[in-house]
Amino acid sequence: GTFAYNPSCENVTMSQRTCRKPEARSLGYICDYIRCECLQQKYWDEAANKCVQLEECSDQSKVFD
């Protein structure tokens, strides 16, 4: 499952944790920003387009930035 991540203008926006980049990092203050975020310590699998446990990540070799 996912939830709407909306940090507002008063909080630092963190990057989405993905299979390719599992460590969240600060993106600074971004106003009017919203995205879907994975629940329960899961990571976004960009190749499969779903939330998974880190050890369940699919082949990411065909995913590009």
C-alpha positions in Angstrom: 0.0 0.0 0.0 0.9 3.6 -0.3 0.0 7.0 1.2 0.2 10.6 0.1 3.5 12.1 1.1 3.0 15.9 1.4 5.7 17.5 3.6 4.4 21.1 3.2 6.6 24.2 2.9 7.6 24.0 6.6 9.3 20.6 6.5 12.3 19.3 4.6 11.3 17.0 1.7 13.0 13.6 1.7 13.6 11.6 -1.4 11.6 8.5 -2.0 13.2 5.2 -1.0 13.6 3.0 -4.0 15.2 -0.3 -4.8 17.9 1.6 -6.7 18.4 4.3 -4.0 17.2 2.8 -0.7 18.6 5.6 1.6 16.3 8.6 1.9 18.1 12.0 1.4 17.1 15.6 1.9 15.8 17.4 -1.1 15.5 20.7 0.8 12.3 22.7 1.2 9.8 22.1 -1.6 6.4 23.7 -1.5 3.3 22.2 -3.2 4.9 18.8 -3.5 3.0 15.5 -3.2 3.7 11.9 -4.2 2.8 8.3 -3.3 5.0 6.8 -0.7 5.3 3.1 0.3 3.9 2.0 3.7 5.6 -0.1 6.4 9.3 0.2 5.6 8.9 -0.9 1.9 10.7 0.5 -1.1 9.4 1.6 -4.5 10.4 -0.9 -7.1 10.7 1.2 -10.3 10.9 -1.8 -12.6 7.8 -3.5 -11.2 5.9 -0.3 -10.3 5.0 -1.4 -6.8 6.1 -1.3 -3.1 8.3 -4.3 -2.0 10.6 -5.3 0.8 14.2 -4.5 -0.1 15.2 -8.1 -0.5 12.2 -8.6 -3.0 13.4 -5.9 -5.5 13.3 -7.0 -9.1 16.0 -6.5 -11.7 16.6 -2.7 -12.0 19.0 -2.9 -14.9 16.4 -1.5 -17.4 15.4 1.4 -15.2 17.0 4.8 -16.1 17.0 8.1 -14.3 
